[in-house]
Amino acid sequence: MKISREDVLKVAALANLELSHEEVDTYRSHLDDILTYIDKLNEIDTSGVEPLTQVVAASADDSSLREDVIVRADIIAEVLQGAPDPEAPYFRVPRVIEK
């Protein structure tokens, strides 16, 4: 077992989740299975495999990929108009996280 109950409870607390005892055991088992699988993947010899820079091979005649175009959205002033405490380009919102 790579993952302890305490590890699951710590992650649940960080995510602000309340888990039952059964859920803690279930998630501990699932996370342990994931880490065991990753260990198996780490055993594979990938020394002859070239790293990918892009999953889809792009070519000059490939029309499935569009050119990146920057489109400026000038709505900052309009958005800040309705904000209670604006300071361009941001506005303050009420705190929602208690911890």
C-alpha positions, 0 to 999 in steps of 0.5 A: 500500500503506497497510499495511507488513509492519512494521505487520502484524508489530507487530500480530501481536506485540501479539496474541502471534501468530507468522505465517509470511512468507506469512501476513504478506503475506496479512494485509497485503494483506487489511488494505490492501484494508479500508483502501482500502474505508474510503477509498471509504466516506469519499468518500460524501456523508452530509451529508443523512443523520440519525445513528442512535441505534438501529438498530431503530426502537422504539415504545411498542407494540413488544413485541419489545423488553423492558424492562431489569430489574436482577437482582442476583446475590449470589454474590460471597461464594460465588465468593471462598470458593474464591479463593486470594487474595481481597479483596472484590469481587476476587481475584488470579489468577496472571499469564499474560502474559509480555510 
